[in-house]
């Protein structure tokens, strides 16, 4: 049984070397671990993140940029901003629009939403406090619903 397992592992290492030309066992191990970690990722991208899988080259470009980025606070903040921005676009806005306007074709203004969001998160150029904005938003949502 152990010999069979070693034979399978050896064959796997050899096939990996033919595909990606790793030169050491560590390279082969690294490649195989990387490959194994992708189980379910395409389904997650398509179903949870609503990514069109026809754009995998763009996904790969962003993936590599994020993974190979210099370890700086600036880059980390930038990538967090992209991630939150995508969550706003794909999850938050559709949910808010449905909550506020139901099935109508009306939508919250993305420009004004983002202006308020940026002011709230940075604490700069705010037209009101976060507390006042929360109260006003609640009141206006109720008015629109009624």
C-alpha positions in Angstrom: 0.0 0.0 0.0 2.8 2.4 0.9 4.7 1.5 -2.2 1.6 2.2 -4.3 1.2 5.6 -2.6 4.8 6.5 -3.3 4.3 5.5 -6.9 1.3 7.7 -7.2 3.1 10.6 -5.6 6.1 10.1 -7.8 3.9 10.0 -10.9 2.2 13.2 -9.7 5.6 14.9 -9.3 6.7 13.8 -12.7 3.5 15.0 -14.4 3.8 18.3 -12.6 7.3 18.8 -13.8 6.2 18.2 -17.4 3.4 20.9 -17.1 5.2 23.6 -15.1 8.7 22.4 -15.1 9.3 22.6 -11.3 12.9 21.6 -10.8 12.8 20.4 -7.2 10.5 18.3 -5.0 9.7 21.5 -3.1 8.6 23.1 -6.4 6.4 20.1 -7.2 5.0 20.2 -3.7 4.3 23.9 -4.0 2.6 23.5 -7.3 0.4 20.6 -6.2 -0.6 22.4 -3.0 -1.5 25.5 -5.0 -3.6 23.5 -7.4 -5.3 21.6 -4.6 -6.3 24.9 -2.9 -8.4 25.9 -5.9 -11.1 23.2 -5.2 -14.5 25.0 -5.3 -13.0 28.4 -6.2 -14.7 28.6 -9.6 -18.1 27.8 -8.1 -17.4 30.4 -5.4 -16.4 33.1 -7.9 -19.5 32.3 -10.1 -22.1 31.8 -7.5 -21.1 33.9 -4.5 -19.1 36.7 -6.1 -21.2 36.7 -9.3 -18.0 36.7 -11.5 -18.5 35.8 -15.2 -16.0 33.0 -15.7 -15.3 34.3 -19.2 -13.1 36.9 -17.5 -10.7 34.5 -15.7 -7.7 36.2 -17.4 -8.7 39.4 -15.6 -9.2 37.4 -12.3 -5.7 35.9 -12.7 -4.2 39.3 -13.4 -5.7 40.7 -10.2 -4.8 37.5 -8.3 -1.2 37.7 -9.2 -1.0 41.5 -8.5 -2.4 40.9 -5.1 -0.3 37.8 -4.2 3.0 39.3 -5.5 2.5 42.8 -4.3 5.1 44.4 -2.1 4.1 44.0 1.5 3.1 47.6 2.1 0.2 49.2 4.1 -0.6 51.3 1.0 -1.1 48.3 -1.2 -3.1 46.5 1.5 -5.4 49.5 1.9 -5.8 49.8 -1.9 -6.8 46.1 -2.3 -9.2 46.3 0.7 -10.8 49.3 -1.1 -11.3 47.3 -4.3 -12.8 44.4 -2.3 -15.2 46.7 -0.4 -16.1 48.5 -3.6 -17.0 45.3 -5.3 -19.1 44.2 -2.3 -21.0 47.6 -2.5 -21.6 47.1 -6.2 -22.5 43.4 -6.2 -24.2 42.9 -2.8 -25.0 46.1 -0.9 -26.5 48.3 -3.6 -28.9 45.6 -5.0 -30.0 44.8 -1.5 -30.5 48.4 -0.5 -32.3 49.2 -3.7 -34.7 46.3 -3.2 -35.2 47.2 0.5 -35.9 50.9 -0.3 -37.7 50.7 -3.6 -39.0 47.2 -3.8 -39.4 45.9 -7.3 -39.5 49.4 -9.0 -36.8 50.6 -11.4 -35.7 53.3 -9.0 -32.2 53.1 -7.6 -30.1 54.8 -5.0 -27.6 57.2 -6.6 -24.2 55.4 -6.6 -22.4 58.8 -6.9 -24.2 60.2 -3.8 -23.9 56.9 -1.9 -20.2 56.8 -2.5 -19.7 60.5 -1.5 -21.5 59.8 1.8 -19.6 56.5 2.2 -16.2 58.0 1.7 -17.0 60.9 4.0 -18.2 58.5 6.6 -15.2 56.2 6.5 -12.5 58.9 6.2 -14.1 61.4 8.6 -13.5 64.1 6.0 -15.8 66.6 4.2 -18.9 65.1 5.9 -22.1 67.1 5.5 -23.4 65.6 8.8 -22.3 63.2 11.5 -22.7 59.4 11.0 -25.3 59.4 13.7 -27.3 62.2 12.0 -27.0 60.4 8.7 -28.3 57.2 10.2 -31.3 59.0 11.6 -32.0 60.8 8.3 -31.6 57.7 6.2 -34.0 55.8 8.4 -36.6 58.6 8.2 -36.3 59.0 4.4 -36.5 55.2 3.9 -39.7 55.1 5.8 -41.1 58.0 3.7 -40.2 56.3 0.5 -41.7 53.1 1.6 -44.9 54.8 2.6 
